[in-house]
Amino acid sequence: RAENSDQRLFNTCRTFVALGFWHKGSIGMLLWAFLQVLFITVEKVVTYDKRNLPKLFKHAYVILVLLLSWVFLRDGNFYQNLLFLRNLFGLNQNGFTSALALSLLKEYWVYLLAALVFLFPIAPKLRQKVEASGRMARTAVSILYPLALSGVAFLCLLFLARWAYTPGVYFSF
C-alpha cells in the first residue's frame, strides 16, 4: 500500500511538472507546479484528509493555498511576484487600503457579493429545506432554479460586456 501511495505521489509530481512545461515553462509556472506538489505531499504525509478539523478550516486552507500560489502565474518575473505577495500582506509599508482598492471594490461589488454568497456550501441546506417542504415547493424550485441561474448568467454577461475584449490565457502565449 505504501508503494501505491508513493507511486501516486510521484505521478502527481510528474503531472504538475509536465503542466508547468506545457504552459510556457516559465519560472512562475514551474514554481506554481512545485507549490501544488509540495502542499499535496504535506497533506499526504500529515494525513490531512483523516484529521478531525472543522470544515470551515479545511475550506479556507484550500482557498488560501490556491490563491497564494496563483500569484506566481501572473507573469515570469519572480521578483514582481514576491513584491506582490509582500504588498498583499502589508509588508512593504504600503498599508492595506488605497484609493485604487476602494475604486475596484465599487466597480466589482457584484463579484465580491457572489463570491461571499457561494463561498459556503449553502446548496445542501437549501435542498434539505425544500425536500422537507413538500411537493409544491419542489415543483416551484425545479422551475425557479434554472430561471435564477439564467438570470445570474445574464448578469455576468452584462458585466463582462462593459469591458473591451480580453483574450483568454491561451492567446497570451
N, C-alpha and C positions, 0 to 999 in steps of 0.2 A: 504494500500500500504506500509506503514511503517513496518507493521508486516511481510509482504512478504520479504522486504529488510533485516530486522533483521534475519529472518529465513534463508535467503540465506547466509548471513554473518556467521551465526552460523554453517551452513552446510559446508561452505568453511573452517572455522576453524577446524571443526571436521575432514574433509578430510585431511588437511595438518598434523594434529596431528597423524592421522592413518598412513599417509605416513612416518612420522618420526619414528614411532614404527615399521612399516613394514620393513623399510630399516635399520635394525640393532639397532635402538633405541638409538643410540649414542647421546651424548650431542651436537655434531656438527650438526647432522641431525635434532634433535629437535629444535636447535637454528635456523637452516635454515627454518624449517617449521614456527617457530614463526615469523621470519622476513617477510616471504611471507604473513602471515595473517596480520601482522602489516601494511605493505605497502598497501595491498588490503583494509584494514579498513580505513586507512588515505585517500586513493583515493576516497572511497565512501563518507566519511564524508565531504571532501572538494569539492566534485563533480568534480573531476579531468577530467573526460571524457567530461564534459559540458563546461569546461573553454576554452576560446579562446587563447590557447597557440600555438606557432609555432610547426609544425610537427617535425622539427628537434629537438626541446627541448624535446618533448614527446618521441621521438625515443631514444635520448641519455639518458634520465632519465631511461627508462626501461632497456636498456643495462647496465647502471651503477649499478642499483639496483640488477639485476640478477648476474652480475659478482662479485660484492662485497659479495653478500650472498653465492655464490658458494664457497667462501674461506672456509666456515665452513663445507663443505662437504669433504674437503681434508682428514682429519682424526679426531679422537676423542679428540685430545689434544687442549683444548681451549686456553691455553697459547701460543702454537705454532701458532695457527691461528691468535691471536691478534698480535703476533710478525710479522707475515707475512703481516698483514694489515698495521702495523706501517712502515715496510720496503717499502711497496708499495707506501706510500705517503712520504717517505723520513724522517720519524720522529725518526729514530734510528742512525742518523749521518752516514749513510752508503752511502749517495749520490744517485743519480738517475741512474747512469750507472755503469757498471762493465765489466770486460773482458768476464765474462760468458754471460752477457746480449748481448753484441755485437756478441759473438760467436753464440748464439742462433738465433739472427736476421739473421746472414749469413746463417745459416742452414735452417731456416724456412721462408725465404723471400717469398716463393711461397704462403704459407698460409696467411701471412700478406697481400700480394698483393690481393689475392682472397677476404679476409675479407674487405679490403678497397673498392674493386670494388662492392661487394654485400652489403655493408653497407647501401647504399642509394637505394631507390626503383626506379631503372632505367627501369625495365620491362614495366611499363605503358607508359613511354615516348617513348620507342622504339616501342611499339605496335602502338601508335598513328602515328608515322612517317611511319611505314610500311603500316598501313591502308590507309594513305593518298597517298602513292607512287603508288598504283595500283596493278593490278592482278599479274603481272610478279614478283614484289617484294614479294608479299605474297606467291607465289609459291616457290620462292627461299628460303625464310625464313622457310617455312614448311619443306623443305628438309635439310637446313643447321643447323637448331636449334637442331634436335636430334643428328646430327653428332657432333656438338660442345659440347653438353652435354656428349656424349660418350667419346669425347677426354678429357674433364675435368675429368670424372670418371677414365679414363685410367691413366692420370697423377697422380691422387690421389692414385691409386693403386700402381703405381711405387714408389711414395714417402713412402707409408706405407710398401712396401716390403723391404725397406732399413733397417728396424729395426727388432730386434728379436720379437718373439711372445709375445704379451702383452694381458693378459686376460681382458675381459670386467669387468664392475663394479660388476656384479652379481657373478663372480667367485672369488672375493676377500673377500667374507664373510666367 
